[in-house]
Amino acid sequence: MKLLRKYRRFTYTTLCIVVLIGAIFNYYLFRYSIHRTTDEVLKEYRIDIEEYALHHGTLQPLLVVNSKFGEIVPMDPSTDVAAIDVTIVDTLIFSLYQEEQVVYRKMVFPIVTPSQNYKVQLMLPALEEDDLVETVVISLLVFVALFILMTTLTDMAFTRQIFRPFHRILKLIKTYDIDKRSKITFDDSAIDEFKELGHILTEMMDKINAGYYEMKEFLEYTSHEIQTPLSIIQLKLDVLNQQNFQNKEVLDSLYSIQTSLNRVVRFNRSILFLAKVRNNQFPKNKRMDLRGNLSQQLQQYEELLSMRGIKVFQETQRPFVIQINPILAEHLVQNILTNAIKHNYDGGWIRIAITDDKLVVTNTFEGTMPHGDLFEKYTHAYDRKGSSGLGLSIVKAICEKNEIGFSYRISDNEFSLTILKNKGDF
């Protein structure tokens, strides 16, 4: 979700909450204001009537006020005037014009004169509840509509301009190629946050570049330096193997040294290749059908498979075309098949199935399954001490760099590795 959309969602959610609270508050505020205004008018009428009674001693001439808005009723002399409280309440009166009950504010109070006591009732129409609610809702809807309109116009007018430095930073980062050794420079921005972001990214990328080139040079230098003594050791071993040793212990020691040396050589090559894959040191991809690589690798392993009695079953052989570098395609298939053969048992089997969207290689295995993710480096599957633990790590690195889906499944002494054309299908 984009930042602007998330900001709008947050803003509109906050606005809805504020509008709801504001509607309740405005309803009671309007109601109080209308009642207060009406009550003030009724109190004015009461003062006028009380002053008239004080100066004239009677309300007889005012009896004409008796109508639907007021009523003056003479009280029985025995009625206790002090027991009558001054009250202002809402009441309903049927309106012949509107043909419904209408809300009125009614004030009731007593008036004492020398000749007669009176009970006075004054009424004024008030704004009805539904009218009040309608007024509040309409006013708030108008406010919300104006707010959304102004927010949208503001976003259209200023958001692109405000976020332009941010989008420039994103573009520079997306198009940056670390192998070109180019220094990335971010333009200064009038917005402090974007300016600080540019400075931080510049320092961070300088450190990344330095670390990347140092690591790259270290791997290349180390691999080269290790290769030389390994070659010398191999040469010396070849010379020793040509000697006619009769001592069994000496022969066993030479065999052990040769085995360890071969493992170190394979490990050195694998770790260097893995580093190259993760550092994107291979040319652009091509459309490759992995069936050709499978056939070629199976031919190379034919003698080994026959010697160990491992049978290979190839099911539906449809084209399996992916975008990948040819060298990476070769190593991908090689590591998959090597893993299936190395961790198989004599007399086992390998089944290769290809559909329109996936390649599945299943093999029998023996031994103990290690804990954790088998795609992690240095995980020795099935307790094979001769394994470098990098085979599936290389498969994982190649798939991730080429956005190819991959997974494995283990059940009933069977190991199944699946390669998908689209990474999003997993």
C-alpha positions as CSV (number, residue, x, y, z in Angstrom):
1,M,0.0,0.0,0.0
2,K,1.4,3.4,-1.0
3,L,2.1,6.0,1.7
4,L,-0.4,8.5,0.4
5,R,-3.2,5.9,0.2
6,K,-2.4,4.8,3.8
7,Y,-2.4,8.4,4.9
8,R,-5.7,9.1,3.3
9,R,-7.2,6.0,4.9
10,F,-5.9,7.1,8.3
11,T,-7.2,10.6,7.7
12,Y,-10.7,9.5,6.6
13,T,-11.0,7.1,9.5
14,T,-10.0,9.8,11.9
15,L,-12.5,12.1,10.1
16,C,-15.3,9.6,10.5
17,I,-14.6,9.3,14.2
18,V,-14.4,13.1,14.6
19,V,-17.6,13.5,12.6
20,L,-19.5,11.0,14.8
21,I,-18.3,12.6,18.0
22,G,-19.0,16.0,16.5
23,A,-22.6,15.0,15.4
24,I,-23.4,13.9,19.0
25,F,-21.8,17.1,20.4
26,N,-23.5,19.4,17.9
27,Y,-26.9,17.8,18.5
28,Y,-26.8,18.5,22.2
29,L,-25.2,21.9,21.6
30,F,-27.9,23.0,19.1
31,R,-30.6,21.5,21.4
32,Y,-29.3,23.4,24.4
33,S,-28.9,26.6,22.4
34,I,-32.4,26.4,20.9
35,H,-33.9,25.6,24.3
36,R,-31.9,28.4,26.0
37,T,-33.1,30.9,23.5
38,T,-36.7,29.8,23.8
39,D,-36.5,29.8,27.6
40,E,-35.0,33.3,27.6
41,V,-38.0,34.5,25.5
42,L,-40.4,32.8,27.9
43,K,-38.7,34.4,30.9
44,E,-39.0,37.8,29.2
45,Y,-42.8,37.2,28.9
46,R,-43.0,36.2,32.5
47,I,-41.2,39.4,33.6
48,D,-43.5,41.5,31.6
49,I,-46.6,39.8,33.1
50,E,-45.2,40.1,36.6
51,E,-44.4,43.8,36.2
52,Y,-47.9,44.4,34.8
53,A,-49.4,42.6,37.8
54,L,-47.2,44.6,40.2
55,H,-48.2,48.0,38.8
56,H,-51.9,47.3,38.1
57,G,-52.8,44.7,40.8
58,T,-54.7,42.5,38.4
59,L,-54.3,40.5,35.2
60,Q,-57.9,40.8,34.0
61,P,-57.1,42.8,30.9
62,L,-54.5,40.2,30.0
63,L,-56.9,37.3,29.9
64,V,-57.1,37.9,26.1
65,V,-53.6,36.2,25.8
66,N,-55.4,32.8,26.2
67,S,-54.5,31.0,23.1
68,K,-52.4,28.1,22.0
69,F,-49.3,30.1,22.9
70,G,-50.5,31.1,26.4
71,E,-53.1,30.7,29.0
72,I,-54.0,32.7,32.2
73,V,-56.2,30.8,34.6
74,P,-57.6,32.3,37.9
75,M,-56.8,30.1,40.8
76,D,-59.1,29.1,43.7
77,P,-58.4,31.1,46.8
78,S,-57.8,28.0,48.8
79,T,-54.9,26.9,46.5
80,D,-51.5,27.2,48.0
81,V,-49.5,29.4,45.6
82,A,-46.2,28.4,47.2
83,A,-46.8,24.8,46.2
84,I,-46.7,25.7,42.5
85,D,-43.1,25.6,41.2
86,V,-41.9,27.5,38.2
87,T,-41.3,24.9,35.5
88,I,-40.1,24.9,31.9
89,V,-40.7,21.6,30.0
90,D,-41.2,20.2,26.5
91,T,-44.8,19.4,25.5
92,L,-46.6,18.2,22.4
93,I,-49.5,20.0,20.8
94,F,-51.3,18.7,17.8
95,S,-50.9,21.1,14.8
96,L,-53.9,21.2,12.4
97,Y,-51.6,22.7,9.7
98,Q,-48.9,20.0,10.0
99,E,-51.4,17.3,11.0
100,E,-48.9,16.0,13.6
101,Q,-47.7,16.6,17.1
102,V,-45.4,19.6,17.4
103,V,-42.9,20.2,20.1
104,Y,-43.4,23.3,22.3
105,R,-41.5,24.7,25.3
106,K,-44.0,25.4,28.1
107,M,-43.5,27.6,31.2
108,V,-45.8,27.4,34.1
109,F,-45.7,29.9,37.0
110,P,-48.0,31.5,39.6
111,I,-48.9,35.3,39.8
112,V,-50.1,36.8,43.0
113,T,-52.3,40.0,42.9
114,P,-54.3,41.7,45.7
115,S,-57.6,40.7,44.1
116,Q,-56.9,37.3,42.5
117,N,-54.1,34.7,42.1
118,Y,-53.4,33.3,38.7
119,K,-51.7,30.3,37.1
120,V,-49.9,31.4,33.9
121,Q,-48.9,29.0,31.2
122,L,-46.8,30.3,28.3
123,M,-45.7,28.2,25.2
124,L,-43.4,28.8,22.3
125,P,-42.7,26.3,19.4
126,A,-39.3,24.6,19.5
127,L,-37.3,22.9,16.8
128,E,-38.4,19.3,16.6
129,E,-36.0,16.4,17.2
130,D,-36.1,15.1,13.6
131,D,-35.6,18.6,12.3
132,L,-32.7,19.1,14.7
133,V,-31.1,15.8,13.6
134,E,-31.6,16.6,10.0
135,T,-29.9,20.0,10.5
136,V,-26.9,18.5,12.2
137,V,-26.5,15.7,9.6
138,I,-26.8,18.0,6.7
139,S,-24.3,20.5,8.2
140,L,-21.8,17.7,8.9
141,L,-22.2,16.1,5.5
142,V,-21.5,19.4,3.9
143,F,-18.4,19.8,6.0
144,V,-17.2,16.3,5.2
145,A,-17.8,16.8,1.5
146,L,-15.9,20.1,1.5
147,F,-13.1,18.5,3.5
148,I,-12.7,15.5,1.0
149,L,-12.9,17.9,-1.9
150,M,-10.2,20.2,-0.6
151,T,-8.1,17.3,0.5
152,T,-8.3,15.7,-3.0
153,L,-7.5,19.0,-4.7
154,T,-4.6,19.6,-2.3
155,D,-3.2,16.1,-3.0
156,M,-3.5,16.6,-6.7
157,A,-1.8,20.0,-6.6
158,F,0.9,19.5,-3.9
159,T,1.5,15.8,-3.2
160,R,3.4,15.0,-6.3
161,Q,5.6,18.1,-5.8
162,I,6.2,17.2,-2.2
163,F,7.1,13.6,-2.9
164,R,9.1,14.3,-6.0
165,P,12.5,14.1,-4.1
166,F,11.4,10.8,-2.5
167,H,10.5,9.3,-5.9
168,R,13.9,10.5,-7.3
169,I,15.6,8.7,-4.4
170,L,13.7,5.5,-5.1
171,K,14.5,5.7,-8.8
172,L,18.2,6.1,-8.1
173,I,18.2,3.1,-5.7
174,K,16.3,0.9,-8.1
175,T,18.6,1.6,-11.1
176,Y,21.8,1.4,-9.1
177,D,24.2,-1.3,-10.1
178,I,26.9,-2.1,-7.5
179,D,29.1,-3.8,-10.1
180,K,29.6,-0.6,-12.1
181,R,31.4,1.0,-9.1
182,S,29.5,4.2,-9.7
183,K,28.9,6.6,-6.8
184,I,25.3,7.5,-6.2
185,T,24.4,11.1,-5.4
186,F,21.1,12.3,-4.1
187,D,19.9,15.8,-4.8
188,D,19.3,18.3,-2.0
189,S,15.7,18.7,-1.0
190,A,13.8,21.6,0.6
191,I,12.2,19.0,2.9
192,D,14.4,18.2,5.9
193,E,13.3,14.6,6.2
194,F,14.1,13.8,2.6
195,K,17.4,15.6,2.8
196,E,18.4,13.6,5.9
197,L,17.2,10.4,4.1
198,G,19.5,11.1,1.2
199,H,22.5,11.8,3.4
200,I,21.9,8.6,5.4
201,L,21.5,6.5,2.2
202,T,24.6,8.0,0.7
203,E,26.7,7.0,3.8
204,M,25.1,3.6,4.0
205,M,25.7,2.8,0.3
206,D,29.3,3.9,0.5
207,K,29.8,1.4,3.4
208,I,28.0,-1.3,1.4
209,N,30.1,-0.6,-1.7
210,A,33.3,-0.8,0.4
211,G,32.3,-4.0,2.1
212,Y,31.1,-5.6,-1.2
213,Y,34.3,-4.9,-3.0
214,E,36.4,-6.0,-0.1
215,M,34.5,-9.2,0.2
216,K,34.6,-9.8,-3.5
217,E,38.3,-9.3,-3.6
218,F,38.8,-11.4,-0.5
219,L,36.9,-14.3,-2.0
220,E,38.8,-14.1,-5.3
221,Y,42.1,-13.7,-3.6
222,T,41.5,-16.5,-1.0
223,S,40.2,-18.9,-3.7
224,H,43.3,-18.2,-5.8
225,E,45.7,-18.5,-2.9
226,I,44.1,-21.7,-1.7
227,Q,44.0,-23.3,-5.1
228,T,47.8,-23.1,-5.5
229,P,48.7,-25.1,-2.3
230,L,45.9,-27.5,-3.1
231,S,47.4,-28.1,-6.5
232,I,50.8,-28.7,-5.0
233,I,49.3,-31.1,-2.4
234,Q,47.5,-33.0,-5.2
235,L,50.7,-33.2,-7.2
236,K,52.6,-34.6,-4.3
237,L,49.8,-37.1,-3.6
238,D,50.0,-38.2,-7.3
239,V,53.7,-38.8,-6.9
240,L,53.2,-40.8,-3.7
241,N,50.4,-42.8,-5.2
242,Q,52.8,-43.9,-7.9
243,Q,55.1,-45.4,-5.3
244,N,54.7,-49.1,-4.6
245,F,53.9,-48.9,-0.9
246,Q,53.2,-52.3,0.7
247,N,52.2,-51.0,4.1
248,K,48.4,-51.0,4.5
249,E,48.4,-48.1,7.0
250,V,50.3,-45.9,4.5
251,L,47.9,-46.7,1.8
252,D,44.9,-46.0,4.0
253,S,46.5,-42.7,5.1
254,L,47.1,-41.7,1.5
255,Y,43.5,-42.6,0.6
256,S,42.2,-40.5,3.6
257,I,44.3,-37.5,2.5
258,Q,43.1,-37.8,-1.1
259,T,39.5,-37.9,0.1
260,S,39.9,-34.9,2.3
261,L,41.7,-33.0,-0.4
262,N,39.0,-33.7,-2.9
263,R,36.4,-32.4,-0.4
264,V,38.3,-29.2,0.2
265,V,38.7,-28.6,-3.5
266,R,34.9,-29.1,-4.1
267,F,34.1,-26.9,-1.1
268,N,36.4,-24.1,-2.4
269,R,34.8,-24.2,-5.8
270,S,31.3,-24.3,-4.3
271,I,31.8,-21.4,-1.9
272,L,33.3,-19.3,-4.7
273,F,30.5,-20.2,-7.1
274,L,27.9,-19.4,-4.4
275,A,29.4,-16.0,-3.8
276,K,29.4,-15.2,-7.5
277,V,25.7,-16.2,-7.7
278,R,24.7,-14.0,-4.8
279,N,26.8,-11.1,-6.2
280,N,25.1,-11.2,-9.6
281,Q,28.3,-11.9,-11.5
282,F,26.7,-13.8,-14.4
283,P,25.5,-12.4,-17.7
284,K,21.9,-11.7,-18.6
285,N,19.4,-14.6,-18.7
286,K,18.2,-16.6,-21.7
287,R,15.3,-18.8,-22.3
288,M,16.6,-22.3,-21.4
289,D,14.8,-25.6,-21.6
290,L,16.1,-27.7,-18.6
291,R,15.3,-31.0,-20.4
292,G,18.6,-30.6,-22.3
293,N,20.6,-30.1,-19.1
294,L,18.8,-33.1,-17.5
295,S,19.7,-35.4,-20.4
296,Q,23.3,-34.2,-20.5
297,Q,23.8,-34.6,-16.7
298,L,22.1,-38.1,-16.7
299,Q,24.5,-39.2,-19.4
300,Q,27.5,-38.1,-17.4
301,Y,26.1,-39.9,-14.3
302,E,25.1,-43.0,-16.3
303,E,28.1,-45.1,-15.2
304,L,27.8,-44.1,-11.5
305,L,24.0,-44.8,-11.5
306,S,24.6,-48.2,-13.1
307,M,27.4,-49.1,-10.6
308,R,25.2,-48.2,-7.6
309,G,22.1,-49.8,-9.2
310,I,20.0,-46.6,-9.0
311,K,17.2,-46.6,-11.5
312,V,15.9,-43.4,-13.1
313,F,12.3,-43.0,-14.1
314,Q,11.4,-40.0,-16.3
315,E,7.7,-39.2,-16.5
316,T,5.9,-36.8,-18.8
317,Q,8.8,-34.8,-20.5
318,R,7.2,-31.5,-21.4
319,P,9.3,-28.5,-22.1
320,F,10.4,-26.7,-19.0
321,V,11.5,-23.3,-20.2
322,I,12.7,-20.6,-17.8
323,Q,14.7,-17.4,-18.0
324,I,18.1,-18.2,-16.6
325,N,21.8,-17.9,-17.4
326,P,23.1,-21.1,-19.2
327,I,25.9,-21.6,-16.6
328,L,23.4,-21.3,-13.7
329,A,21.0,-23.6,-15.5
330,E,23.8,-26.2,-15.7
331,H,24.8,-25.9,-12.1
332,L,21.1,-25.9,-11.0
333,V,20.4,-29.3,-12.6
334,Q,23.8,-30.6,-11.6
335,N,23.3,-29.9,-7.9
336,I,19.8,-31.3,-8.0
337,L,20.9,-34.6,-9.5
338,T,24.1,-34.8,-7.4
339,N,22.0,-34.4,-4.3
340,A,19.6,-37.1,-5.5
341,I,22.4,-39.5,-6.3
342,K,24.7,-38.8,-3.4
343,H,22.1,-39.2,-0.7
344,N,20.4,-42.2,-2.3
345,Y,21.2,-45.8,-1.4
346,D,22.4,-48.6,-3.7
347,G,19.4,-50.1,-5.5
348,G,17.3,-47.0,-5.0
349,W,15.5,-44.9,-7.6
350,I,15.1,-41.4,-8.9
351,R,11.9,-40.1,-10.5
352,I,11.9,-37.0,-12.7
353,A,8.5,-35.4,-13.5
354,I,8.0,-32.3,-15.7
355,T,4.7,-30.6,-16.1
356,D,3.8,-27.2,-17.7
357,D,4.9,-25.2,-14.7
358,K,7.1,-27.4,-12.5
359,L,10.0,-29.8,-12.3
360,V,9.9,-32.4,-9.6
361,V,12.9,-34.7,-8.7
362,T,12.1,-37.4,-6.2
363,N,14.6,-39.9,-4.8
364,T,14.8,-42.5,-2.1
365,F,17.2,-41.9,0.8
366,E,18.6,-43.5,3.8
367,G,20.1,-42.1,7.0
368,T,19.0,-39.5,9.5
369,M,17.3,-36.3,8.4
370,P,19.1,-33.2,9.9
371,H,17.2,-30.6,11.8
372,G,16.5,-27.1,10.4
373,D,16.2,-25.8,6.8
374,L,18.0,-28.0,4.3
375,F,18.6,-25.0,2.1
376,E,20.8,-23.4,4.7
377,K,24.6,-23.5,4.2
378,Y,26.6,-26.3,5.7
379,T,23.6,-28.5,6.4
380,H,24.8,-32.0,5.9
381,A,21.8,-33.9,4.7
382,Y,21.3,-37.5,5.7
383,D,24.4,-37.5,7.9
384,R,26.7,-37.6,4.8
385,K,30.2,-36.6,6.1
386,G,31.5,-36.3,2.6
387,S,29.0,-33.6,1.7
388,S,30.0,-29.9,1.8
389,G,26.5,-28.9,2.8
390,L,26.4,-26.4,-0.1
391,G,24.5,-28.2,-2.8
392,L,20.9,-27.1,-1.8
393,S,22.3,-23.7,-0.8
394,I,23.5,-23.2,-4.4
395,V,20.1,-24.4,-5.7
396,K,18.4,-21.9,-3.4
397,A,20.7,-19.0,-4.4
398,I,20.2,-19.7,-8.1
399,C,16.4,-19.9,-7.7
400,E,16.2,-16.7,-5.7
401,K,18.3,-14.7,-8.1
402,N,16.2,-15.8,-11.0
403,E,12.8,-15.5,-9.2
404,I,12.2,-19.3,-9.5
405,G,10.0,-21.0,-6.9
406,F,11.5,-23.9,-5.0
407,S,10.6,-26.2,-2.1
408,Y,11.2,-29.7,-0.7
409,R,9.1,-32.4,0.8
410,I,10.1,-35.5,2.9
411,S,7.9,-38.5,3.4
412,D,8.3,-42.3,3.8
413,N,12.1,-42.4,3.0
414,E,11.5,-40.2,-0.1
415,F,13.0,-36.7,-0.7
416,S,11.2,-34.6,-3.3
417,L,12.6,-31.3,-4.6
418,T,10.2,-29.1,-6.7
419,I,11.2,-26.2,-9.0
420,L,8.5,-23.8,-10.2
421,K,8.6,-21.4,-13.1
422,N,6.9,-18.7,-11.1
423,K,8.1,-17.9,-7.6
424,G,4.7,-16.5,-6.6
425,D,3.0,-19.9,-7.1
426,F,4.5,-21.0,-3.8
